[in-house]
Amino acid sequence: MQQIEIVRKNMKAAQDRQKKYADRRTRPLEFEEGDLVYLRATSISLAFRHQRRGKLGPRYLGPYQIKGRVGPFAYRLELSEALTELHDVFHVSQLRKHIYNLDVEVRVEDVELQLDMTFEVQPVRVLER
């Protein structure tokens, strides 16, 4: 009986140590209705049989808008027409927050195509001299 108690105590200590390391790395993710998120492509790989796979394939798809919260860890997304065959509820671990960056955005109205379907690249700003 005493050996069983020692084993239980050691198991509890190991589990607490692992939980401490796991809690340090993880951060709780919560989204609001209307937020934009990316969807992990590996979770829906069966729907994309015709696209690139492996190392060159996309890791995340989107961004998609959140329609609402289903449970404490699940969200309903507004998917594109290409993904209509998928269920629209996903676990929070399959989502990544969309970070809007004005420097990366290219508006279609600003690009002037020439007759040979090329365009001239204009610098946005000078970063160094």
Distance bins in CASP14 RR format, pairs under 12 A and 6 or more apart:
PFRMAT RR
TARGET T0000
AUTHOR 0000-0000-0000
RMODE 2
METHOD distances of the structure
MODEL  1
1 7 0 0 0 0 0 1 0 0 0 0 0
1 8 0 0 0 0 0 1 0 0 0 0 0
2 8 0 0 0 0 0 1 0 0 0 0 0
2 9 0 0 0 0 0 1 0 0 0 0 0
3 9 0 0 0 0 0 1 0 0 0 0 0
3 10 0 0 0 0 0 1 0 0 0 0 0
4 10 0 0 0 0 0 1 0 0 0 0 0
4 11 0 0 0 0 0 1 0 0 0 0 0
5 11 0 0 0 0 0 1 0 0 0 0 0
5 12 0 0 0 0 0 1 0 0 0 0 0
6 12 0 0 0 0 0 1 0 0 0 0 0
6 13 0 0 0 0 0 1 0 0 0 0 0
7 13 0 0 0 0 0 1 0 0 0 0 0
7 14 0 0 0 0 0 1 0 0 0 0 0
8 14 0 0 0 0 0 1 0 0 0 0 0
8 15 0 0 0 0 0 1 0 0 0 0 0
9 15 0 0 0 0 0 1 0 0 0 0 0
9 16 0 0 0 0 0 1 0 0 0 0 0
10 16 0 0 0 0 0 1 0 0 0 0 0
10 17 0 0 0 0 0 1 0 0 0 0 0
11 17 0 0 0 0 0 1 0 0 0 0 0
11 18 0 0 0 0 0 1 0 0 0 0 0
12 18 0 0 0 0 0 1 0 0 0 0 0
12 19 0 0 0 0 0 1 0 0 0 0 0
13 19 0 0 0 0 0 1 0 0 0 0 0
13 20 0 0 0 0 0 1 0 0 0 0 0
14 20 0 0 0 0 0 1 0 0 0 0 0
14 21 0 0 0 0 0 1 0 0 0 0 0
15 21 0 0 0 0 0 1 0 0 0 0 0
15 22 0 0 0 0 0 1 0 0 0 0 0
16 22 0 0 0 0 0 1 0 0 0 0 0
16 23 0 0 0 0 0 1 0 0 0 0 0
17 23 0 0 0 0 0 1 0 0 0 0 0
17 24 0 0 0 0 0 1 0 0 0 0 0
18 24 0 0 0 0 0 1 0 0 0 0 0
18 25 0 0 0 0 0 1 0 0 0 0 0
19 25 0 0 0 0 0 1 0 0 0 0 0
19 26 0 0 0 0 0 1 0 0 0 0 0
20 26 0 0 0 0 0 1 0 0 0 0 0
26 92 0 0 0 0 0 1 0 0 0 0 0
26 93 0 0 0 0 1 0 0 0 0 0 0
27 92 0 0 0 0 0 1 0 0 0 0 0
27 93 0 0 0 0 0 1 0 0 0 0 0
27 97 0 0 0 0 0 1 0 0 0 0 0
28 72 0 0 0 0 0 1 0 0 0 0 0
28 73 0 0 0 0 1 0 0 0 0 0 0
28 92 0 0 0 0 1 0 0 0 0 0 0
28 93 0 0 0 0 0 1 0 0 0 0 0
29 35 0 0 0 0 0 1 0 0 0 0 0
29 37 0 0 0 0 1 0 0 0 0 0 0
29 66 0 0 0 0 0 1 0 0 0 0 0
29 69 0 0 0 0 0 1 0 0 0 0 0
29 72 0 0 0 0 0 1 0 0 0 0 0
29 73 0 0 0 0 1 0 0 0 0 0 0
29 74 0 0 0 0 0 1 0 0 0 0 0
29 75 0 0 0 0 1 0 0 0 0 0 0
29 90 0 0 0 0 0 1 0 0 0 0 0
29 91 0 0 0 0 0 1 0 0 0 0 0
29 92 1 0 1 0 0 0 0 0 0 0 0
29 93 0 0 0 0 1 0 0 0 0 0 0
29 94 0 0 0 0 0 1 0 0 0 0 0
29 95 1 0 0 1 0 0 0 0 0 0 0
29 96 0 0 0 0 1 0 0 0 0 0 0
29 97 1 0 0 1 0 0 0 0 0 0 0
30 37 0 0 0 0 0 1 0 0 0 0 0
30 66 0 0 0 0 0 1 0 0 0 0 0
30 68 0 0 0 0 0 1 0 0 0 0 0
30 69 0 0 0 0 1 0 0 0 0 0 0
30 71 0 0 0 0 0 1 0 0 0 0 0
30 72 0 0 0 0 1 0 0 0 0 0 0
30 73 0 0 0 0 1 0 0 0 0 0 0
30 74 0 0 0 0 0 1 0 0 0 0 0
30 75 0 0 0 0 1 0 0 0 0 0 0
30 92 1 0 0 1 0 0 0 0 0 0 0
30 95 0 0 0 0 0 1 0 0 0 0 0
30 97 0 0 0 0 1 0 0 0 0 0 0
31 37 1 0 0 1 0 0 0 0 0 0 0
31 38 0 0 0 0 0 1 0 0 0 0 0
31 63 0 0 0 0 0 1 0 0 0 0 0
31 64 0 0 0 0 0 1 0 0 0 0 0
31 65 0 0 0 0 0 1 0 0 0 0 0
31 66 1 0 1 0 0 0 0 0 0 0 0
31 67 0 0 0 0 0 1 0 0 0 0 0
31 68 0 0 0 0 1 0 0 0 0 0 0
31 69 1 0 0 1 0 0 0 0 0 0 0
31 70 0 0 0 0 0 1 0 0 0 0 0
31 71 0 0 0 0 0 1 0 0 0 0 0
31 73 0 0 0 0 0 1 0 0 0 0 0
31 74 0 0 0 0 0 1 0 0 0 0 0
31 75 1 0 0 1 0 0 0 0 0 0 0
31 76 0 0 0 0 0 1 0 0 0 0 0
31 77 0 0 0 0 1 0 0 0 0 0 0
31 90 0 0 0 0 0 1 0 0 0 0 0
31 92 1 0 0 1 0 0 0 0 0 0 0
31 94 0 0 0 0 0 1 0 0 0 0 0
31 95 1 0 0 1 0 0 0 0 0 0 0
31 96 0 0 0 0 0 1 0 0 0 0 0
31 97 1 0 0 1 0 0 0 0 0 0 0
31 98 0 0 0 0 1 0 0 0 0 0 0
32 65 0 0 0 0 0 1 0 0 0 0 0
32 66 1 0 0 1 0 0 0 0 0 0 0
32 67 0 0 0 0 0 1 0 0 0 0 0
32 68 0 0 0 0 1 0 0 0 0 0 0
32 69 0 0 0 0 1 0 0 0 0 0 0
32 75 0 0 0 0 1 0 0 0 0 0 0
32 97 0 0 0 0 0 1 0 0 0 0 0
33 65 0 0 0 0 1 0 0 0 0 0 0
33 66 1 0 1 0 0 0 0 0 0 0 0
33 67 1 0 0 1 0 0 0 0 0 0 0
33 68 1 0 1 0 0 0 0 0 0 0 0
33 69 1 0 0 1 0 0 0 0 0 0 0
33 70 0 0 0 0 0 1 0 0 0 0 0
33 75 0 0 0 0 1 0 0 0 0 0 0
33 76 0 0 0 0 1 0 0 0 0 0 0
33 77 0 0 0 0 0 1 0 0 0 0 0
33 78 0 0 0 0 0 1 0 0 0 0 0
34 63 0 0 0 0 0 1 0 0 0 0 0
34 64 0 0 0 0 0 1 0 0 0 0 0
34 65 1 0 1 0 0 0 0 0 0 0 0
34 66 1 0 1 0 0 0 0 0 0 0 0
34 67 1 0 0 1 0 0 0 0 0 0 0
34 68 1 0 0 1 0 0 0 0 0 0 0
34 69 0 0 0 0 0 1 0 0 0 0 0
34 75 0 0 0 0 0 1 0 0 0 0 0
34 76 0 0 0 0 0 1 0 0 0 0 0
34 77 0 0 0 0 0 1 0 0 0 0 0
34 78 0 0 0 0 1 0 0 0 0 0 0
34 97 0 0 0 0 0 1 0 0 0 0 0
34 98 0 0 0 0 0 1 0 0 0 0 0
35 63 0 0 0 0 1 0 0 0 0 0 0
35 64 0 0 0 0 1 0 0 0 0 0 0
35 65 1 0 0 1 0 0 0 0 0 0 0
35 66 1 0 1 0 0 0 0 0 0 0 0
35 67 0 0 0 0 0 1 0 0 0 0 0
35 68 0 0 0 0 1 0 0 0 0 0 0
35 69 0 0 0 0 0 1 0 0 0 0 0
35 75 0 0 0 0 1 0 0 0 0 0 0
35 77 0 0 0 0 0 1 0 0 0 0 0
35 78 0 0 0 0 0 1 0 0 0 0 0
35 92 0 0 0 0 0 1 0 0 0 0 0
35 95 0 0 0 0 1 0 0 0 0 0 0
35 96 0 0 0 0 0 1 0 0 0 0 0
35 97 1 0 0 1 0 0 0 0 0 0 0
35 98 1 0 0 1 0 0 0 0 0 0 0
35 99 0 0 0 0 0 1 0 0 0 0 0
35 100 0 0 0 0 0 1 0 0 0 0 0
36 60 0 0 0 0 0 1 0 0 0 0 0
36 62 0 0 0 0 1 0 0 0 0 0 0
36 63 1 0 1 0 0 0 0 0 0 0 0
36 64 1 0 0 1 0 0 0 0 0 0 0
36 65 1 0 1 0 0 0 0 0 0 0 0
36 66 1 0 0 1 0 0 0 0 0 0 0
36 67 0 0 0 0 0 1 0 0 0 0 0
36 75 0 0 0 0 0 1 0 0 0 0 0
36 77 0 0 0 0 1 0 0 0 0 0 0
36 78 0 0 0 0 0 1 0 0 0 0 0
36 95 0 0 0 0 0 1 0 0 0 0 0
36 96 0 0 0 0 0 1 0 0 0 0 0
36 97 1 0 0 1 0 0 0 0 0 0 0
36 98 1 1 0 0 0 0 0 0 0 0 0
36 99 0 0 0 0 1 0 0 0 0 0 0
36 100 1 0 0 1 0 0 0 0 0 0 0
37 60 0 0 0 0 1 0 0 0 0 0 0
37 61 0 0 0 0 0 1 0 0 0 0 0
37 62 1 0 0 1 0 0 0 0 0 0 0
37 63 1 0 0 1 0 0 0 0 0 0 0
37 64 1 0 0 1 0 0 0 0 0 0 0
37 65 0 0 0 0 1 0 0 0 0 0 0
37 66 1 0 0 1 0 0 0 0 0 0 0
37 67 0 0 0 0 0 1 0 0 0 0 0
37 68 0 0 0 0 0 1 0 0 0 0 0
37 75 1 0 0 1 0 0 0 0 0 0 0
37 76 0 0 0 0 0 1 0 0 0 0 0
37 77 1 0 0 1 0 0 0 0 0 0 0
37 78 0 0 0 0 0 1 0 0 0 0 0
37 79 0 0 0 0 0 1 0 0 0 0 0
37 90 0 0 0 0 1 0 0 0 0 0 0
37 91 0 0 0 0 0 1 0 0 0 0 0
37 92 0 0 0 0 1 0 0 0 0 0 0
37 93 0 0 0 0 0 1 0 0 0 0 0
37 94 0 0 0 0 1 0 0 0 0 0 0
37 95 1 0 1 0 0 0 0 0 0 0 0
37 96 1 0 0 1 0 0 0 0 0 0 0
37 97 1 0 1 0 0 0 0 0 0 0 0
37 98 1 0 1 0 0 0 0 0 0 0 0
37 99 0 0 0 0 0 1 0 0 0 0 0
38 58 0 0 0 0 1 0 0 0 0 0 0
38 59 0 0 0 0 1 0 0 0 0 0 0
38 60 1 1 0 0 0 0 0 0 0 0 0
38 61 1 0 0 1 0 0 0 0 0 0 0
38 62 1 0 1 0 0 0 0 0 0 0 0
38 63 1 0 1 0 0 0 0 0 0 0 0
38 64 1 0 0 1 0 0 0 0 0 0 0
38 65 0 0 0 0 0 1 0 0 0 0 0
38 66 0 0 0 0 0 1 0 0 0 0 0
38 77 0 0 0 0 0 1 0 0 0 0 0
38 90 0 0 0 0 0 1 0 0 0 0 0
38 94 0 0 0 0 1 0 0 0 0 0 0
38 95 1 0 0 1 0 0 0 0 0 0 0
38 96 1 0 1 0 0 0 0 0 0 0 0
38 97 1 0 0 1 0 0 0 0 0 0 0
38 98 1 0 1 0 0 0 0 0 0 0 0
38 99 0 0 0 0 1 0 0 0 0 0 0
39 45 0 0 0 0 0 1 0 0 0 0 0
39 47 0 0 0 0 0 1 0 0 0 0 0
39 48 0 0 0 0 0 1 0 0 0 0 0
39 58 0 0 0 0 0 1 0 0 0 0 0
39 59 0 0 0 0 0 1 0 0 0 0 0
39 60 1 0 0 1 0 0 0 0 0 0 0
39 61 1 0 1 0 0 0 0 0 0 0 0
39 62 1 0 0 1 0 0 0 0 0 0 0
39 63 0 0 0 0 1 0 0 0 0 0 0
39 64 1 0 1 0 0 0 0 0 0 0 0
39 65 0 0 0 0 0 1 0 0 0 0 0
39 66 0 0 0 0 0 1 0 0 0 0 0
39 75 0 0 0 0 0 1 0 0 0 0 0
39 77 1 0 0 1 0 0 0 0 0 0 0
39 78 0 0 0 0 0 1 0 0 0 0 0
39 79 0 0 0 0 1 0 0 0 0 0 0
39 80 0 0 0 0 0 1 0 0 0 0 0
39 82 0 0 0 0 0 1 0 0 0 0 0
39 83 0 0 0 0 1 0 0 0 0 0 0
39 86 0 0 0 0 1 0 0 0 0 0 0
39 87 0 0 0 0 0 1 0 0 0 0 0
39 88 0 0 0 0 0 1 0 0 0 0 0
39 89 0 0 0 0 0 1 0 0 0 0 0
39 90 1 0 0 1 0 0 0 0 0 0 0
39 91 0 0 0 0 0 1 0 0 0 0 0
39 92 0 0 0 0 0 1 0 0 0 0 0
39 93 0 0 0 0 0 1 0 0 0 0 0
39 94 1 0 0 1 0 0 0 0 0 0 0
39 95 1 0 0 1 0 0 0 0 0 0 0
39 96 0 0 0 0 1 0 0 0 0 0 0
39 97 0 0 0 0 0 1 0 0 0 0 0
39 98 0 0 0 0 0 1 0 0 0 0 0
40 58 0 0 0 0 1 0 0 0 0 0 0
40 59 1 0 0 1 0 0 0 0 0 0 0
40 60 1 0 1 0 0 0 0 0 0 0 0
40 61 0 0 0 0 1 0 0 0 0 0 0
40 62 0 0 0 0 0 1 0 0 0 0 0
40 64 0 0 0 0 0 1 0 0 0 0 0
40 77 0 0 0 0 0 1 0 0 0 0 0
40 90 0 0 0 0 1 0 0 0 0 0 0
40 91 0 0 0 0 1 0 0 0 0 0 0
40 92 0 0 0 0 0 1 0 0 0 0 0
40 93 0 0 0 0 1 0 0 0 0 0 0
40 94 1 0 1 0 0 0 0 0 0 0 0
40 95 1 0 0 1 0 0 0 0 0 0 0
40 96 1 0 0 1 0 0 0 0 0 0 0
41 47 0 0 0 0 1 0 0 0 0 0 0
41 48 1 0 0 1 0 0 0 0 0 0 0
41 51 0 0 0 0 1 0 0 0 0 0 0
41 52 0 0 0 0 1 0 0 0 0 0 0
41 53 0 0 0 0 1 0 0 0 0 0 0
41 54 0 0 0 0 1 0 0 0 0 0 0
41 56 0 0 0 0 0 1 0 0 0 0 0
41 57 1 0 0 1 0 0 0 0 0 0 0
41 58 1 0 1 0 0 0 0 0 0 0 0
41 59 1 0 1 0 0 0 0 0 0 0 0
41 60 1 0 0 1 0 0 0 0 0 0 0
41 61 1 0 1 0 0 0 0 0 0 0 0
41 62 0 0 0 0 1 0 0 0 0 0 0
41 83 0 0 0 0 0 1 0 0 0 0 0
41 86 0 0 0 0 0 1 0 0 0 0 0
41 94 0 0 0 0 1 0 0 0 0 0 0
41 95 0 0 0 0 0 1 0 0 0 0 0
41 96 0 0 0 0 0 1 0 0 0 0 0
42 48 0 0 0 0 0 1 0 0 0 0 0
42 53 0 0 0 0 0 1 0 0 0 0 0
42 54 0 0 0 0 1 0 0 0 0 0 0
42 57 0 0 0 0 1 0 0 0 0 0 0
42 58 0 0 0 0 1 0 0 0 0 0 0
42 59 1 0 0 1 0 0 0 0 0 0 0
42 60 0 0 0 0 1 0 0 0 0 0 0
42 61 0 0 0 0 0 1 0 0 0 0 0
42 93 0 0 0 0 0 1 0 0 0 0 0
42 94 0 0 0 0 1 0 0 0 0 0 0
43 59 0 0 0 0 0 1 0 0 0 0 0
43 60 0 0 0 0 0 1 0 0 0 0 0
43 61 0 0 0 0 1 0 0 0 0 0 0
43 77 0 0 0 0 0 1 0 0 0 0 0
43 83 0 0 0 0 0 1 0 0 0 0 0
43 86 0 0 0 0 1 0 0 0 0 0 0
43 87 0 0 0 0 0 1 0 0 0 0 0
43 89 0 0 0 0 0 1 0 0 0 0 0
43 90 1 0 0 1 0 0 0 0 0 0 0
43 91 0 0 0 0 1 0 0 0 0 0 0
43 93 0 0 0 0 1 0 0 0 0 0 0
43 94 1 0 1 0 0 0 0 0 0 0 0
43 95 0 0 0 0 1 0 0 0 0 0 0
43 96 0 0 0 0 0 1 0 0 0 0 0
44 51 0 0 0 0 0 1 0 0 0 0 0
44 58 0 0 0 0 0 1 0 0 0 0 0
44 59 0 0 0 0 0 1 0 0 0 0 0
44 60 0 0 0 0 0 1 0 0 0 0 0
44 61 1 0 0 1 0 0 0 0 0 0 0
44 62 0 0 0 0 0 1 0 0 0 0 0
44 64 0 0 0 0 0 1 0 0 0 0 0
44 77 0 0 0 0 0 1 0 0 0 0 0
44 79 0 0 0 0 1 0 0 0 0 0 0
44 80 0 0 0 0 0 1 0 0 0 0 0
44 82 0 0 0 0 0 1 0 0 0 0 0
44 83 1 0 0 1 0 0 0 0 0 0 0
44 85 0 0 0 0 1 0 0 0 0 0 0
44 86 1 0 1 0 0 0 0 0 0 0 0
44 87 0 0 0 0 1 0 0 0 0 0 0
44 88 0 0 0 0 0 1 0 0 0 0 0
44 90 0 0 0 0 1 0 0 0 0 0 0
44 94 0 0 0 0 1 0 0 0 0 0 0
45 51 0 0 0 0 1 0 0 0 0 0 0
45 52 0 0 0 0 0 1 0 0 0 0 0
45 53 1 0 0 1 0 0 0 0 0 0 0
45 54 0 0 0 0 1 0 0 0 0 0 0
45 57 0 0 0 0 1 0 0 0 0 0 0
45 58 0 0 0 0 0 1 0 0 0 0 0
45 59 0 0 0 0 0 1 0 0 0 0 0
45 61 0 0 0 0 0 1 0 0 0 0 0
45 86 0 0 0 0 0 1 0 0 0 0 0
46 53 0 0 0 0 0 1 0 0 0 0 0
46 83 0 0 0 0 0 1 0 0 0 0 0
46 85 0 0 0 0 1 0 0 0 0 0 0
46 86 0 0 0 0 1 0 0 0 0 0 0
47 61 0 0 0 0 1 0 0 0 0 0 0
47 79 0 0 0 0 0 1 0 0 0 0 0
47 80 0 0 0 0 0 1 0 0 0 0 0
47 82 0 0 0 0 1 0 0 0 0 0 0
47 83 1 0 0 1 0 0 0 0 0 0 0
47 84 0 0 0 0 1 0 0 0 0 0 0
47 85 1 0 0 1 0 0 0 0 0 0 0
47 86 1 0 1 0 0 0 0 0 0 0 0
47 87 0 0 0 0 0 1 0 0 0 0 0
48 54 0 0 0 0 0 1 0 0 0 0 0
48 57 0 0 0 0 1 0 0 0 0 0 0
48 58 0 0 0 0 1 0 0 0 0 0 0
48 61 0 0 0 0 1 0 0 0 0 0 0
48 82 0 0 0 0 1 0 0 0 0 0 0
48 83 0 0 0 0 1 0 0 0 0 0 0
48 85 0 0 0 0 0 1 0 0 0 0 0
48 86 0 0 0 0 0 1 0 0 0 0 0
49 85 0 0 0 0 0 1 0 0 0 0 0
50 82 0 0 0 0 0 1 0 0 0 0 0
51 57 1 0 0 1 0 0 0 0 0 0 0
51 58 1 0 0 1 0 0 0 0 0 0 0
51 61 0 0 0 0 1 0 0 0 0 0 0
51 82 0 0 0 0 1 0 0 0 0 0 0
51 83 0 0 0 0 0 1 0 0 0 0 0
52 58 1 0 0 1 0 0 0 0 0 0 0
52 59 0 0 0 0 0 1 0 0 0 0 0
53 59 0 0 0 0 0 1 0 0 0 0 0
59 94 0 0 0 0 0 1 0 0 0 0 0
59 96 0 0 0 0 1 0 0 0 0 0 0
60 94 0 0 0 0 1 0 0 0 0 0 0
60 95 0 0 0 0 1 0 0 0 0 0 0
60 96 1 0 1 0 0 0 0 0 0 0 0
60 97 0 0 0 0 0 1 0 0 0 0 0
60 98 0 0 0 0 1 0 0 0 0 0 0
60 99 0 0 0 0 0 1 0 0 0 0 0
61 77 0 0 0 0 0 1 0 0 0 0 0
61 79 0 0 0 0 1 0 0 0 0 0 0
61 80 0 0 0 0 1 0 0 0 0 0 0
61 82 0 0 0 0 1 0 0 0 0 0 0
61 83 1 0 0 1 0 0 0 0 0 0 0
61 86 0 0 0 0 0 1 0 0 0 0 0
61 90 0 0 0 0 0 1 0 0 0 0 0
61 94 0 0 0 0 0 1 0 0 0 0 0
61 95 0 0 0 0 0 1 0 0 0 0 0
61 96 0 0 0 0 0 1 0 0 0 0 0
61 98 0 0 0 0 0 1 0 0 0 0 0
62 77 0 0 0 0 1 0 0 0 0 0 0
62 78 0 0 0 0 0 1 0 0 0 0 0
62 79 0 0 0 0 1 0 0 0 0 0 0
62 80 1 0 0 1 0 0 0 0 0 0 0
62 82 0 0 0 0 0 1 0 0 0 0 0
62 83 0 0 0 0 1 0 0 0 0 0 0
62 90 0 0 0 0 0 1 0 0 0 0 0
62 95 0 0 0 0 0 1 0 0 0 0 0
62 96 0 0 0 0 1 0 0 0 0 0 0
62 97 0 0 0 0 0 1 0 0 0 0 0
62 98 1 0 0 1 0 0 0 0 0 0 0
63 77 0 0 0 0 1 0 0 0 0 0 0
63 78 0 0 0 0 0 1 0 0 0 0 0
63 79 0 0 0 0 0 1 0 0 0 0 0
63 80 0 0 0 0 0 1 0 0 0 0 0
63 95 0 0 0 0 0 1 0 0 0 0 0
63 96 0 0 0 0 1 0 0 0 0 0 0
63 97 0 0 0 0 1 0 0 0 0 0 0
63 98 1 0 1 0 0 0 0 0 0 0 0
63 99 0 0 0 0 1 0 0 0 0 0 0
63 100 0 0 0 0 1 0 0 0 0 0 0
63 101 0 0 0 0 0 1 0 0 0 0 0
64 75 0 0 0 0 1 0 0 0 0 0 0
64 76 0 0 0 0 0 1 0 0 0 0 0
64 77 1 0 1 0 0 0 0 0 0 0 0
64 78 1 0 1 0 0 0 0 0 0 0 0
64 79 1 0 1 0 0 0 0 0 0 0 0
64 80 1 0 0 1 0 0 0 0 0 0 0
64 82 0 0 0 0 0 1 0 0 0 0 0
64 83 0 0 0 0 1 0 0 0 0 0 0
64 86 0 0 0 0 0 1 0 0 0 0 0
64 88 0 0 0 0 1 0 0 0 0 0 0
64 90 0 0 0 0 1 0 0 0 0 0 0
64 94 0 0 0 0 0 1 0 0 0 0 0
64 95 0 0 0 0 1 0 0 0 0 0 0
64 96 0 0 0 0 0 1 0 0 0 0 0
64 97 0 0 0 0 0 1 0 0 0 0 0
64 98 0 0 0 0 1 0 0 0 0 0 0
65 75 0 0 0 0 0 1 0 0 0 0 0
65 76 0 0 0 0 0 1 0 0 0 0 0
65 77 1 0 0 1 0 0 0 0 0 0 0
65 78 1 0 1 0 0 0 0 0 0 0 0
65 79 0 0 0 0 1 0 0 0 0 0 0
65 80 0 0 0 0 0 1 0 0 0 0 0
65 88 0 0 0 0 0 1 0 0 0 0 0
65 95 0 0 0 0 0 1 0 0 0 0 0
65 98 0 0 0 0 1 0 0 0 0 0 0
66 74 0 0 0 0 0 1 0 0 0 0 0
66 75 1 0 1 0 0 0 0 0 0 0 0
66 76 1 0 0 1 0 0 0 0 0 0 0
66 77 1 0 0 1 0 0 0 0 0 0 0
66 78 1 0 0 1 0 0 0 0 0 0 0
66 79 0 0 0 0 0 1 0 0 0 0 0
66 88 0 0 0 0 0 1 0 0 0 0 0
66 89 0 0 0 0 0 1 0 0 0 0 0
66 90 0 0 0 0 1 0 0 0 0 0 0
66 92 0 0 0 0 0 1 0 0 0 0 0
66 95 0 0 0 0 1 0 0 0 0 0 0
66 97 0 0 0 0 0 1 0 0 0 0 0
66 98 0 0 0 0 0 1 0 0 0 0 0
67 74 0 0 0 0 0 1 0 0 0 0 0
67 75 1 0 0 1 0 0 0 0 0 0 0
67 76 1 0 1 0 0 0 0 0 0 0 0
67 77 1 0 0 1 0 0 0 0 0 0 0
67 78 1 0 1 0 0 0 0 0 0 0 0
67 79 0 0 0 0 1 0 0 0 0 0 0
67 88 1 0 0 1 0 0 0 0 0 0 0
67 89 0 0 0 0 1 0 0 0 0 0 0
67 90 0 0 0 0 0 1 0 0 0 0 0
68 74 0 0 0 0 1 0 0 0 0 0 0
68 75 1 0 0 1 0 0 0 0 0 0 0
68 76 1 0 1 0 0 0 0 0 0 0 0
68 77 0 0 0 0 1 0 0 0 0 0 0
68 78 0 0 0 0 1 0 0 0 0 0 0
68 88 0 0 0 0 1 0 0 0 0 0 0
68 89 0 0 0 0 1 0 0 0 0 0 0
68 90 0 0 0 0 0 1 0 0 0 0 0
69 75 1 0 1 0 0 0 0 0 0 0 0
69 76 1 0 0 1 0 0 0 0 0 0 0
69 77 0 0 0 0 0 1 0 0 0 0 0
69 89 0 0 0 0 1 0 0 0 0 0 0
69 90 0 0 0 0 0 1 0 0 0 0 0
69 91 0 0 0 0 0 1 0 0 0 0 0
69 92 0 0 0 0 1 0 0 0 0 0 0
69 95 0 0 0 0 0 1 0 0 0 0 0
70 76 1 0 1 0 0 0 0 0 0 0 0
70 77 0 0 0 0 0 1 0 0 0 0 0
70 87 0 0 0 0 0 1 0 0 0 0 0
70 88 0 0 0 0 1 0 0 0 0 0 0
70 89 1 0 1 0 0 0 0 0 0 0 0
70 90 0 0 0 0 1 0 0 0 0 0 0
70 91 0 0 0 0 1 0 0 0 0 0 0
70 92 0 0 0 0 0 1 0 0 0 0 0
71 89 0 0 0 0 1 0 0 0 0 0 0
71 90 0 0 0 0 0 1 0 0 0 0 0
71 91 0 0 0 0 1 0 0 0 0 0 0
71 92 0 0 0 0 1 0 0 0 0 0 0
72 91 0 0 0 0 0 1 0 0 0 0 0
72 92 0 0 0 0 1 0 0 0 0 0 0
73 89 0 0 0 0 0 1 0 0 0 0 0
73 90 0 0 0 0 1 0 0 0 0 0 0
73 91 1 0 1 0 0 0 0 0 0 0 0
73 92 1 0 1 0 0 0 0 0 0 0 0
73 93 1 0 0 1 0 0 0 0 0 0 0
73 94 0 0 0 0 0 1 0 0 0 0 0
73 95 0 0 0 0 0 1 0 0 0 0 0
74 87 0 0 0 0 0 1 0 0 0 0 0
74 88 0 0 0 0 0 1 0 0 0 0 0
74 89 1 0 1 0 0 0 0 0 0 0 0
74 90 1 0 0 1 0 0 0 0 0 0 0
74 91 1 0 1 0 0 0 0 0 0 0 0
74 92 1 0 0 1 0 0 0 0 0 0 0
74 93 0 0 0 0 0 1 0 0 0 0 0
74 94 0 0 0 0 1 0 0 0 0 0 0
74 95 0 0 0 0 1 0 0 0 0 0 0
75 87 0 0 0 0 0 1 0 0 0 0 0
75 88 0 0 0 0 1 0 0 0 0 0 0
75 89 1 0 0 1 0 0 0 0 0 0 0
75 90 1 0 0 1 0 0 0 0 0 0 0
75 91 0 0 0 0 1 0 0 0 0 0 0
75 92 1 0 0 1 0 0 0 0 0 0 0
75 93 0 0 0 0 0 1 0 0 0 0 0
75 94 0 0 0 0 1 0 0 0 0 0 0
75 95 1 0 0 1 0 0 0 0 0 0 0
75 97 0 0 0 0 0 1 0 0 0 0 0
76 86 0 0 0 0 0 1 0 0 0 0 0
76 87 0 0 0 0 1 0 0 0 0 0 0
76 88 1 0 1 0 0 0 0 0 0 0 0
76 89 1 0 1 0 0 0 0 0 0 0 0
76 90 0 0 0 0 1 0 0 0 0 0 0
76 91 0 0 0 0 0 1 0 0 0 0 0
76 95 0 0 0 0 0 1 0 0 0 0 0
77 83 0 0 0 0 1 0 0 0 0 0 0
77 86 0 0 0 0 1 0 0 0 0 0 0
77 87 0 0 0 0 1 0 0 0 0 0 0
77 88 1 0 1 0 0 0 0 0 0 0 0
77 89 1 0 0 1 0 0 0 0 0 0 0
77 90 1 0 0 1 0 0 0 0 0 0 0
77 91 0 0 0 0 0 1 0 0 0 0 0
77 92 0 0 0 0 0 1 0 0 0 0 0
77 94 0 0 0 0 1 0 0 0 0 0 0
77 95 0 0 0 0 1 0 0 0 0 0 0
77 98 0 0 0 0 0 1 0 0 0 0 0
78 84 0 0 0 0 0 1 0 0 0 0 0
78 88 1 0 0 1 0 0 0 0 0 0 0
78 89 0 0 0 0 0 1 0 0 0 0 0
78 90 0 0 0 0 0 1 0 0 0 0 0
79 85 0 0 0 0 1 0 0 0 0 0 0
79 86 1 0 0 1 0 0 0 0 0 0 0
79 87 0 0 0 0 1 0 0 0 0 0 0
79 88 1 0 1 0 0 0 0 0 0 0 0
79 89 0 0 0 0 0 1 0 0 0 0 0
79 90 0 0 0 0 1 0 0 0 0 0 0
80 86 0 0 0 0 0 1 0 0 0 0 0
80 88 0 0 0 0 0 1 0 0 0 0 0
83 90 0 0 0 0 0 1 0 0 0 0 0
86 94 0 0 0 0 0 1 0 0 0 0 0
87 94 0 0 0 0 0 1 0 0 0 0 0
89 95 0 0 0 0 0 1 0 0 0 0 0
90 96 0 0 0 0 0 1 0 0 0 0 0
98 104 0 0 0 0 0 1 0 0 0 0 0
99 105 0 0 0 0 0 1 0 0 0 0 0
102 124 0 0 0 0 1 0 0 0 0 0 0
102 125 0 0 0 0 0 1 0 0 0 0 0
103 123 0 0 0 0 0 1 0 0 0 0 0
103 124 1 0 0 1 0 0 0 0 0 0 0
103 125 0 0 0 0 1 0 0 0 0 0 0
103 127 0 0 0 0 0 1 0 0 0 0 0
104 124 0 0 0 0 0 1 0 0 0 0 0
105 111 0 0 0 0 0 1 0 0 0 0 0
105 124 0 0 0 0 0 1 0 0 0 0 0
106 119 0 0 0 0 0 1 0 0 0 0 0
106 121 0 0 0 0 0 1 0 0 0 0 0
106 122 0 0 0 0 0 1 0 0 0 0 0
106 124 0 0 0 0 0 1 0 0 0 0 0
108 119 0 0 0 0 0 1 0 0 0 0 0
110 119 0 0 0 0 1 0 0 0 0 0 0
110 120 0 0 0 0 0 1 0 0 0 0 0
110 121 0 0 0 0 0 1 0 0 0 0 0
110 122 0 0 0 0 1 0 0 0 0 0 0
110 124 0 0 0 0 0 1 0 0 0 0 0
111 117 0 0 0 0 0 1 0 0 0 0 0
111 118 0 0 0 0 0 1 0 0 0 0 0
111 119 1 0 1 0 0 0 0 0 0 0 0
111 120 0 0 0 0 1 0 0 0 0 0 0
111 121 0 0 0 0 1 0 0 0 0 0 0
111 122 0 0 0 0 1 0 0 0 0 0 0
112 118 0 0 0 0 0 1 0 0 0 0 0
112 119 1 0 0 1 0 0 0 0 0 0 0
112 120 1 0 0 1 0 0 0 0 0 0 0
112 121 0 0 0 0 0 1 0 0 0 0 0
112 122 0 0 0 0 1 0 0 0 0 0 0
113 119 1 0 1 0 0 0 0 0 0 0 0
113 120 0 0 0 0 1 0 0 0 0 0 0
114 120 1 0 0 1 0 0 0 0 0 0 0
END
